Amino acid sequence: MKKKTFFVLKGVDAVNGQRVPRSRKVRLTETQAMYDLSLGRLSRIDPKAAKAEAGTREAES
């Protein structure tokens, strides 16, 4: 299975039995990520990028 990059949300110390790296990015298969995704511990979208994009949209309005 292919691994994908997931972003770990604030307050989460471990994902899939492993400590979260400083970058807060982890590479997991969909199967490995399923549990933490269901609990809202992971995101497929970089939260920093999403926040910056939201700020750009507000500035355009």
C-alpha positions in Angstrom: 0.0 0.0 0.0 1.1 3.6 -0.7 2.0 5.8 2.2 0.6 9.3 2.3 1.5 12.4 4.3 -0.8 13.3 7.2 -0.6 16.3 9.5 -0.9 15.7 13.2 -3.1 18.1 15.1 -2.1 20.1 18.2 -2.2 18.2 21.5 -1.5 14.7 20.0 1.7 13.1 21.2 1.5 9.7 19.4 0.0 8.3 16.2 -0.1 4.7 15.2 1.9 3.8 18.3 4.8 6.2 17.4 5.8 9.5 18.9 4.8 12.5 16.7 7.9 14.2 15.1 8.6 17.9 15.5 7.4 18.5 11.9 4.0 17.1 12.9 4.0 15.2 9.6 3.6 11.4 9.5 3.7 9.0 6.5 1.1 6.3 6.9 -1.1 4.1 4.7 -4.8 4.8 4.7 -5.3 1.7 6.9 -2.8 2.8 9.5 -4.3 6.3 9.6 -7.9 5.3 9.7 -8.3 5.1 13.5 -6.6 8.5 14.2 -8.5 10.1 11.3 -11.8 8.9 12.9 -10.8 10.5 16.2 -9.8 13.8 14.5 -6.1 13.5 15.4 -4.9 13.7 11.8 -5.6 15.9 8.9 -5.0 15.3 5.2 -4.6 19.1 4.8 -1.7 21.1 6.4 -3.4 23.2 9.1 -0.9 26.0 8.6 -1.5 26.2 4.9 -5.3 26.1 5.4 -5.1 28.9 7.9 -3.0 31.0 5.6 -5.3 30.4 2.7 -8.3 31.4 4.8 -6.6 34.6 5.7 -6.0 35.3 2.1 -9.6 34.8 1.2 -10.7 37.2 4.0 -8.3 39.9 2.8 -9.8 39.6 -0.7 -13.3 40.2 0.5 
